[in-house]
Amino acid sequence: MRLSFLLFGLVLGLFSGTAQEPSFSLTGKTNDIKDGSWLYFRDLVNGGTLDSAKVQNNSFKFDTKLPEPRMWVMLHTKDRSKFKELWLQDKPMRFDASITDFQDAEVTGSIPQELVDEIKTVYEDYDKISEAELRKRQKEFIKNNPNALISARMLYEVSGKWGQETTAHYFDLFPEEIQESALGKRILSILNNDNIPQPGEKYVDFELSTPTGETRKFSALTGKVTLLQFWASTCEPSKMQNRELKKLYRKYKSDGLEIVAVSRDTSQTDWIKSIEKDNLKWQHLSALEGWEGPVFTNYGIKRTPSNYLINTNGRVVGVNLREKELEENIKKLLK
């Protein structure tokens, strides 16, 4: 599940800008967008719309003053039926979807093809390689490409699993420009957050609302072995993982497995509807505050789905475990 999410975000761009005035532009071609339609840039790090441009004769152009020299954005139609993630640079770029689907557009002026090929090798055979092999590839990529903004993106994604000490080591490899970028600041906030529980440490207790409006403490819901699962009703990878978790829950609940799911939803209606529709029988909590919820912040959650596996002594034994690895650890802890 995590593969789709990761590959979805791994469009590459170098962070090697100089202290010059931004001169960004994006000239684009499409093949099936109605005249007068609008396209938008959404900032995928800080949120919000950066700019918009009107499509005429399947052509458009952005002349946007970027808040920083390199940015990760989503280019999308108003209804988001068409979208593509891009790494913008402060120079002229071109977007060509004249003979392809919008998401398969060729983008030039920002992406070194050799890094595109390299990133593919990091995640090839993703479902077949071990966690140790994947981590080795990720570390090698960051070490070999410290000037690439995508390396900061990768480190941000894996920081919860690598822990603060290892994350800090690789963060120090980045030049000042990357460390001071929006992504760099996100990583730094994780490194400065001493509350994030690390493997071997006791979980941090919290109190949130249930779907019925009651307030419950996490500590009151834990079982012999507890999976603290972070998800969202609007997140397709979360829904995919929930289908796998249903199998694990049926198989090991009688042995003492408990799952406590914390949602980043902001709509109580959507949250409850998803729980009922997918028949998710485990415990559910949420602040209904999205990514800004205190538990998401204190646990350093940057993507969904994410998880913490906690043993009977209340100590973290695994972070963001995948299917086979997750089940193996659960079986071991329940013995």
C-alpha positions as CSV (number, residue, x, y, z in Angstrom):
1,M,0.0,0.0,0.0
2,R,2.7,2.4,0.9
3,L,4.3,1.9,-2.6
4,S,1.5,3.7,-4.4
5,F,1.5,6.5,-2.0
6,L,5.4,6.9,-2.2
7,L,5.6,6.6,-6.0
8,F,2.8,9.0,-6.3
9,G,4.9,11.7,-4.6
10,L,8.3,10.9,-6.0
11,V,8.6,13.4,-8.9
12,L,12.1,14.8,-8.8
13,G,13.7,18.2,-8.7
14,L,17.1,19.5,-7.7
15,F,17.5,22.0,-4.9
16,S,20.5,23.9,-6.1
17,G,19.2,27.4,-6.6
18,T,21.1,30.6,-6.1
19,A,20.1,33.8,-4.4
20,Q,18.5,35.3,-7.5
21,E,15.0,36.6,-8.1
22,P,12.6,33.7,-9.1
23,S,11.9,33.6,-12.8
24,F,9.5,30.6,-12.9
25,S,7.0,29.9,-15.6
26,L,5.1,26.9,-16.8
27,T,3.9,26.7,-20.4
28,G,1.5,23.8,-21.0
29,K,-0.5,21.9,-23.5
30,T,-3.5,19.6,-22.9
31,N,-5.8,17.7,-25.2
32,D,-9.2,17.4,-23.7
33,I,-9.8,20.4,-21.3
34,K,-12.7,22.7,-22.1
35,D,-11.9,26.3,-23.0
36,G,-12.3,28.6,-20.0
37,S,-11.5,25.9,-17.5
38,W,-9.0,26.8,-14.8
39,L,-5.9,24.9,-13.5
40,Y,-4.5,25.4,-10.1
41,F,-1.2,25.0,-8.2
42,R,-1.7,23.6,-4.7
43,D,1.3,23.7,-2.3
44,L,1.7,20.1,-1.1
45,V,3.9,21.1,1.8
46,N,2.2,24.1,3.4
47,G,-1.2,23.7,1.8
48,G,-3.2,26.3,-0.1
49,T,-3.5,27.4,-3.7
50,L,-0.5,29.3,-5.1
51,D,-1.9,30.4,-8.5
52,S,-4.3,29.6,-11.2
53,A,-4.3,29.8,-15.0
54,K,-7.1,29.6,-17.6
55,V,-7.0,27.0,-20.4
56,Q,-7.7,28.3,-23.9
57,N,-7.3,26.1,-27.1
58,N,-5.8,23.4,-24.8
59,S,-3.0,25.7,-23.8
60,F,-2.1,27.5,-20.6
61,K,0.7,29.4,-18.9
62,F,1.7,30.2,-15.3
63,D,3.9,33.1,-14.5
64,T,4.0,32.6,-10.7
65,K,6.2,34.2,-8.2
66,L,7.2,31.3,-6.1
67,P,7.5,31.7,-2.3
68,E,10.7,29.7,-2.4
69,P,13.0,28.6,-5.3
70,R,11.9,25.0,-5.3
71,M,8.4,23.8,-4.5
72,W,6.4,20.5,-4.6
73,V,2.9,21.2,-5.9
74,M,-0.1,19.5,-7.5
75,L,-1.3,20.9,-10.8
76,H,-5.1,20.1,-11.0
77,T,-8.4,21.1,-12.5
78,K,-11.1,22.6,-10.2
79,D,-12.8,19.2,-9.6
80,R,-9.4,17.4,-9.4
81,S,-10.5,14.9,-12.1
82,K,-7.1,15.7,-13.7
83,F,-4.0,16.2,-11.6
84,K,-0.2,15.8,-11.6
85,E,2.4,16.4,-9.0
86,L,5.3,18.6,-10.0
87,W,8.5,19.9,-8.5
88,L,8.7,23.6,-9.6
89,Q,12.0,25.4,-10.2
90,D,12.6,29.1,-10.7
91,K,13.1,28.9,-14.4
92,P,11.0,28.2,-17.5
93,M,9.3,24.8,-17.5
94,R,7.1,23.0,-20.0
95,F,4.2,20.7,-19.5
96,D,3.0,18.6,-22.5
97,A,-0.1,16.4,-22.3
98,S,-1.1,17.0,-25.9
99,I,-1.0,13.3,-26.8
100,T,-1.1,11.7,-23.3
101,D,-3.3,11.6,-20.3
102,F,-2.9,14.7,-18.0
103,Q,-1.1,12.6,-15.3
104,D,1.3,11.2,-17.9
105,A,2.4,14.6,-19.2
106,E,6.0,15.1,-20.1
107,V,7.5,17.8,-17.9
108,T,10.8,19.5,-18.9
109,G,13.0,22.2,-17.4
110,S,13.1,20.6,-13.9
111,I,13.6,16.9,-13.9
112,P,17.0,15.2,-14.4
113,Q,16.2,11.9,-16.1
114,E,19.0,10.1,-14.4
115,L,17.4,10.7,-11.0
116,V,14.0,9.5,-12.3
117,D,15.6,6.3,-13.2
118,E,17.5,6.1,-9.9
119,I,14.4,6.5,-7.8
120,K,12.7,3.7,-9.7
121,T,15.5,1.4,-8.7
122,V,15.1,2.3,-5.0
123,Y,11.5,0.9,-5.0
124,E,11.7,-1.8,-7.6
125,D,10.5,-5.2,-6.2
126,Y,9.1,-3.3,-3.2
127,D,6.8,-6.1,-2.1
128,K,9.6,-8.7,-2.4
129,I,12.6,-7.0,-0.7
130,S,13.2,-6.8,3.1
131,E,12.7,-3.7,5.1
132,A,16.5,-3.7,5.7
133,E,17.2,-3.8,1.9
134,L,14.7,-0.9,1.3
135,R,16.3,1.2,4.0
136,K,19.7,0.5,2.6
137,R,18.6,1.8,-0.8
138,Q,16.9,4.8,0.6
139,K,20.0,5.8,2.6
140,E,22.2,5.3,-0.5
141,F,20.0,7.5,-2.5
142,I,20.0,10.3,0.0
143,K,23.7,10.0,0.5
144,N,24.4,10.1,-3.2
145,N,22.0,13.0,-3.9
146,P,22.2,15.4,-1.0
147,N,21.5,18.4,-3.3
148,A,18.2,16.9,-4.5
149,L,15.0,18.2,-2.9
150,I,13.5,14.8,-3.4
151,S,16.0,13.5,-0.9
152,A,14.4,15.7,1.7
153,R,11.0,14.4,0.7
154,M,12.3,10.8,1.2
155,L,13.8,11.6,4.6
156,Y,10.7,13.3,5.7
157,E,8.6,10.2,4.8
158,V,10.9,7.7,6.6
159,S,11.9,9.8,9.6
160,G,9.3,8.2,11.9
161,K,10.6,4.7,11.1
162,W,14.3,5.7,11.2
163,G,14.2,7.5,14.5
164,Q,15.6,10.9,15.3
165,E,19.3,10.0,15.6
166,T,19.5,8.4,12.1
167,T,17.2,11.1,10.6
168,A,19.5,13.8,12.1
169,H,22.6,12.2,10.5
170,Y,21.1,12.3,7.0
171,F,19.6,15.7,7.5
172,D,23.1,17.0,8.2
173,L,24.1,15.9,4.7
174,F,21.8,18.5,3.1
175,P,23.1,21.9,2.2
176,E,21.7,25.0,3.9
177,E,19.3,25.7,1.0
178,I,17.5,22.3,1.6
179,Q,17.6,22.5,5.4
180,E,15.9,25.9,5.2
181,S,13.2,24.8,2.7
182,A,9.7,24.0,3.7
183,L,10.4,20.3,3.6
184,G,13.6,20.9,5.5
185,K,11.8,22.8,8.2
186,R,9.3,19.9,8.5
187,I,12.1,17.5,9.2
188,L,13.7,19.9,11.7
189,S,10.4,20.2,13.6
190,I,10.4,16.4,13.9
191,L,14.0,16.4,15.2
192,N,13.1,19.1,17.7
193,N,10.1,17.2,19.0
194,D,11.2,15.1,22.0
195,N,7.6,13.8,22.5
196,I,7.7,11.4,19.5
197,P,8.0,7.9,20.9
198,Q,10.9,5.9,19.5
199,P,11.2,2.1,19.3
200,G,11.8,0.8,22.8
201,E,10.1,3.8,24.5
202,K,6.7,3.8,26.1
203,Y,3.8,5.2,24.1
204,V,2.6,8.7,24.8
205,D,-1.0,8.6,26.2
206,F,-3.7,10.9,24.8
207,E,-7.4,11.5,25.0
208,L,-9.7,11.9,22.0
209,S,-13.4,11.6,21.1
210,T,-15.1,8.4,19.9
211,P,-17.6,8.5,17.0
212,T,-20.4,8.7,19.5
213,G,-18.9,11.8,21.1
214,E,-17.5,10.2,24.3
215,T,-14.0,11.1,25.4
216,R,-11.7,8.2,25.9
217,K,-8.0,7.7,26.8
218,F,-5.8,5.6,24.5
219,S,-4.5,3.7,27.6
220,A,-8.1,2.6,28.4
221,L,-8.5,0.9,25.0
222,T,-5.2,-1.0,24.6
223,G,-5.0,-4.8,24.6
224,K,-2.3,-7.3,25.1
225,V,-0.8,-6.1,21.9
226,T,-2.0,-2.9,20.4
227,L,-1.7,-1.5,16.9
228,L,-2.1,2.3,16.9
229,Q,-3.3,3.0,13.4
230,F,-3.4,6.5,11.7
231,W,-5.7,6.8,8.8
232,A,-8.4,8.9,7.0
233,S,-11.7,8.1,5.3
234,T,-10.5,10.1,2.3
235,C,-7.2,8.3,2.0
236,E,-7.4,5.4,-0.5
237,P,-4.2,3.7,0.8
238,S,-5.7,3.8,4.3
239,K,-8.8,2.0,3.0
240,M,-6.6,-0.6,1.3
241,Q,-4.7,-1.2,4.4
242,N,-7.9,-1.4,6.5
243,R,-9.0,-4.4,4.3
244,E,-5.8,-6.2,5.4
245,L,-6.2,-5.2,9.0
246,K,-9.7,-6.7,9.1
247,K,-8.1,-10.1,8.3
248,L,-5.5,-9.7,11.1
249,Y,-8.1,-8.5,13.5
250,R,-10.4,-11.5,13.0
251,K,-7.4,-13.8,13.2
252,Y,-5.7,-12.4,16.4
253,K,-8.4,-10.5,18.4
254,S,-9.2,-13.5,20.5
255,D,-5.5,-13.8,21.4
256,G,-5.3,-10.2,22.7
257,L,-4.7,-8.0,19.6
258,E,-6.4,-4.6,19.8
259,I,-6.4,-1.9,17.1
260,V,-7.0,1.7,17.9
261,A,-7.5,3.9,14.9
262,V,-6.9,7.6,15.0
263,S,-8.4,9.5,12.0
264,R,-7.2,12.8,10.5
265,D,-10.7,13.5,9.2
266,T,-12.3,16.9,9.7
267,S,-15.8,15.7,8.9
268,Q,-17.5,13.6,11.5
269,T,-20.1,12.5,9.0
270,D,-17.4,11.2,6.5
271,W,-15.5,9.5,9.4
272,I,-18.5,7.6,10.7
273,K,-19.8,6.7,7.3
274,S,-16.5,5.2,6.3
275,I,-16.3,3.2,9.6
276,E,-19.8,1.8,9.1
277,K,-19.5,1.2,5.3
278,D,-16.2,-0.7,5.7
279,N,-17.3,-2.5,8.8
280,L,-14.3,-1.6,10.9
281,K,-14.9,-3.2,14.3
282,W,-12.0,-1.9,16.2
283,Q,-11.7,1.2,18.4
284,H,-11.9,4.6,16.7
285,L,-10.8,8.1,17.9
286,S,-10.3,11.5,16.3
287,A,-9.9,15.2,17.1
288,L,-11.5,16.0,13.7
289,E,-8.7,18.5,13.2
290,G,-6.9,16.9,10.2
291,W,-3.1,16.9,10.2
292,E,-3.1,19.6,12.9
293,G,-4.6,17.2,15.5
294,P,-2.4,17.0,18.6
295,V,-1.9,13.3,18.4
296,F,-0.7,13.5,14.8
297,T,1.7,16.2,15.8
298,N,3.0,14.4,18.9
299,Y,3.5,11.1,17.1
300,G,5.2,12.8,14.1
301,I,2.7,11.5,11.6
302,K,3.3,12.8,8.1
303,R,1.3,10.5,5.9
304,T,-1.5,8.0,6.1
305,P,-1.7,5.1,6.7
306,S,1.0,5.0,9.5
307,N,1.2,2.8,12.5
308,Y,2.9,2.1,15.8
309,L,2.9,-1.5,17.2
310,I,2.9,-1.5,21.0
311,N,3.6,-4.5,23.3
312,T,2.0,-5.6,26.5
313,N,4.4,-3.4,28.5
314,G,3.3,-0.3,26.6
315,R,6.5,0.0,24.6
316,V,6.8,0.7,20.9
317,V,8.2,-2.3,19.1
318,G,7.7,-1.2,15.5
319,V,6.7,1.8,13.4
320,N,5.0,1.7,10.0
321,L,5.3,-2.1,9.6
322,R,4.2,-3.7,6.4
323,E,1.8,-6.6,6.0
324,K,4.0,-9.7,6.4
325,E,6.3,-7.9,8.9
326,L,3.4,-6.7,10.8
327,E,1.8,-10.1,11.2
328,E,5.1,-11.7,12.1
329,N,5.6,-9.2,14.9
330,I,2.1,-9.6,16.2
331,K,2.4,-13.4,16.3
332,K,5.7,-13.1,18.2
333,L,4.3,-10.7,20.8
334,L,1.2,-12.8,21.4
335,K,3.1,-16.0,22.2
